Structure formats: structure tokens, C-alpha cells
């Protein structure tokens, strides 16, 4: 719409993004003056939902926040409660947790790469068009995703919303024999994952750079998935050195705030805009990628992660995700190869009056939980900071820049359809997981 | 074909009336032949395709958002009808059944026989429990699903 030089573009519903969100963009005389990503799902009701529950319940309840990354919620919840109760889960139980998390990375990243993101690069409205055009590729994606599903089903007890996870470990651990078929499946998945990197590396990427500060867990010696210390890489700090902070400082450093147009909170890190997720993880942990994944990254044009190369083009996040899938497959194979069934499926987590925090790397970014426990373990307070809320400001800035760059270009003016598509792409680059699992078949009926 | 008969209850019991699919699956236990496969799914396309691989007859139970709404109204849709109603809204979950069926068709992975039984929902806010309108539709919906299962077995024999 044009109103005397001011143009308002509204996307009432964003397709191919988790949950429900809308975007409001105001363009005044060729300048983007306002970008509002409006998230109208209220996932934080869960925090109130958790109050009054037993300290054993958050892994099951928070898993329901998202159908795509339930394991991330379970793992951060377990860590926070174990931290409060002074319990450390290590050895084979910790390895099994990491294996389960690898399953989720494979599943979630592959879903995003093939079903949601790739159609943007290949001129298709959705994965259905892509499937008609590149059937073998979509079949490869589904096969790879199913390898991730298989891990979650085997360890989690069922394919969605795993039920086998508990604070302290698992209800039941598998025998090494039970994991063997997974390893066979993962060897096929390794080929599919490597082919995925080659496939996405050949896409055509808009030339753009983001300059957000980056936040990811850092776990020296290995690529952070299920554990680590928060680390920040400043965008233009002049000093490339990472600064770390303890998890107990998280809420002082990452401050959430409300904006009137969205039910999700936004956040700043030390007062600045920041980004969490694959680009941050790759920048901060790249040197610890499995050699096969690191080689795939180099071949895909991402530079040498061991030499400190980072990727600052959000459109290339699809390549970083593909590399992370290779890493997750290799890591899963390593864990299965070295697995010995622990003597007990879980360690005791006796409640105590305490506060505990936990953070892990969900596929789309750092996920922080904090719980306050009463003496008998009843939760008196819960706090969950999901990656999407942390990334909201960075996403808005990416959208603003993408639209501004297009408006600055000489040549024919962009129509609303082109801008809409551009905005959707800029948002989808970050794979925001806006809500939890609700899905509907929309239908319009004329009543007479 | 294996002759396998599969019922998929699509939905999330923590989203009010969206729990109708899982509720029907529960209500069916003991009412259908023992080898009927009863599963609950979040409706994500890759998982749905995986679920019905090799199945001969598939019955999907789904919540339906309609405008204007008549909460509790039960509908039965063919795959073509359901695929036509691919939603224009957000979310990979709204990218649920309609797009899932279209994807299956594009990949030649549609089951031989598939029928969708759905109920129009009233309330899908966070929280457990069905609304009165949808709860009262549960017996009729369950009857329709059970009838589809019986027909599937009758065809197999």
C-alpha cells in the first residue's frame, strides 16, 4: 500500500516458521522506519504452569513446549534441577543424553533444511513444489530426518515428546545390542548428511553480513551440544577474544524486556543486540567439529573452522546447519561405538531448597532454564529463556537490512510480493521456533 | 500391501480441543481389532509419511478450525478434500495435514486408502481438556473412526 510516500507492509501470517507470527514493516520515503516481528503465541504460560509442580516434572511438561525440539527442553530442565539438587550426571548416562540430543539435532535441522528453508533457494513456494522438482533430494531429507527420529524413538521411548527421560538420567537404558541397528542406519545417514552439505553449498546466497554479537555455549574440547559455559563473541569489539560468564549470571547478562506488539519477550546481552543458534555455535565452537564435518565445511566454502573462520551471512545458516548434521551423525556413531550400559538407569536426585540453572544448545540456539525449589522439591518459580526470544531483535534487524538493501538498489521498485518473500526468507534463516505443537487444518465454510 | 490398518490421532492434549485426535485413539482401545495400529502424532509431515509407510488403510483423526466455527461439528473428508484445505496460516503445524497429503502425493507415498475424520474446535488455548462442544462430539467421532476401521478389515478379507 502507498500512502503519500509511506508504505506499510504487513505479513499477517508467516509461512514455514514454527508457531504463529506476523511481521509489520513501515517504509517511509524509501527508508525502513519500523520492523516489528509480532509473535502472538503465548508459550511462557508454561512458567506459571510449572509452579507448584514436583521437581521431577519439568522434563515432561516443558517437552510439550515444542514438537520439534522437546529434547532441548528436557535436557535444559534436567540440568537446572540437577544443578539445584547438587547432582552431576556423567559417564555413560551423560553420553546417552548427548546421543538423544544428536537425534534431535539431526531431526530438527533436517526438517528445517529440506522442508522449510531449501524451497526459498530453489524457487519453490513450499516443499511440495520442491518434491515434484527434486524428488530424490526430498526423499534423502526425509530419510536423514528419520535417522534422527529413530534415535529419539529408541532412547526416548516414542518418536515425539520422549517419555524415557527423567531427572538424573533415564527410566531405562538400552543395551549395546539395542543400539546396533541405529549405528547401521547412521552410517547411511552420514552419506545423506554429506550429500546435504554439498547440495545446499551450491545454492545461490544473497551477499549480506550480520554484525550481531554471538552467544553460544562453549565446551572446550568438543562442539557444545548438551553442556558448556555461555561465551560471547563481540561483533566489532576490536578484540576477537571470547568472554565467558557463569550460568548463574545469565539473567544479569541476558536481560529480557517486553515490547507492546508481541507476546514473546525480547532480550539484550550486556545491553546489545545478539544472536544465538548455528552461526554463533559455529563461530565459537568450530575448531571442535568432527574432522569429517570440518572438511565438509571447508569444501562448502565456509572457510576453515579450525582456523577460526566464522560465517556471518545469515542466508548461509543452511550450510552451517548441514555441517552440524554431519557432526551430530558422527558424534552419535562415536557414542554408540563406545557405549557400555550403565549399572543404573538414573542417579538419585533428592530435592532440597535451592535454585538451579541449566542451559543446552537447542538446534535453534541456547535454551536456558532456572527453577526455584522448596525443601520438598515443589517448584516455587520457573524461568525459561528460549532462543527465539533472544533472537527476536536480531531477526528484526536482519529484516530491516534486507528490505533496505533492496530499496536502495537501482532498477525497478520492489512490489509487496517481492518484499514479503524477502522478509520471510530473512526470518526463516534463523529457524525461529515460536510456539509449541498446535496444528490445524484451516477451512472456510460458507454458512447459508 | 500388508493389510495393516492404522489410526493416527493428530493433536496435542495440552492445547485444549487439539487433543481430540489423541482422545479418540484412547476411546478406540478395545473397540477395534487388536492388530489395528493406534498412534498419536503431532502431524509433522515427515513423521506422518513414516507412520503410514506400508499401511494399506489409514484413518486420520484431526481437529479442524473453521470460519465461521460450529464447534463439535463432525466432518469426514477424502484425501483430496483435506489436501485442498491446506492452510494459509503460519507454523509447520498448520503446514500439517493438507500439505502433508500434498507432499505424500508428490512423492507417491499416499496410502491406498485414507480417510480423515475431523471435528470443528472451539478452544485451542494452552491447557489440557476438551471444550464441552468437542467432548460431546467424541462418541460420534469415535463411532465414525471405528466404522472406517471395520470397513478396512472387511475389504481385507
Interface residues (C-beta under 8 A of the other chain):
Chain A: X13 X14 X15 X16 X17 X18 X19 X20 X21 X22 X42 X43 X45 X46 X49 X64 X67 X68 X111 X115 X116 X126 X127 X128 X131 X132 X135 X138 X139 X141 X142 X145 X146 X149 X159 X160 X161 X434 X435 X436 X437 X438 X439 X440 X441 X442 X443 X444 X445 X447
Chain B: X10 X11 X12 X14 X15 X18 X40 X41 X42 X43 X44 X45 X46 X47 X49 X50 X62 X63 X64 X65 X66 X67 X68 X70 X82 X85 X87 X88 X89 X90 X91 X92 X93 X94 X95 X96 X97 X98 X99 X102 X103 X106 X107 X116 X118 X121 X124 X126
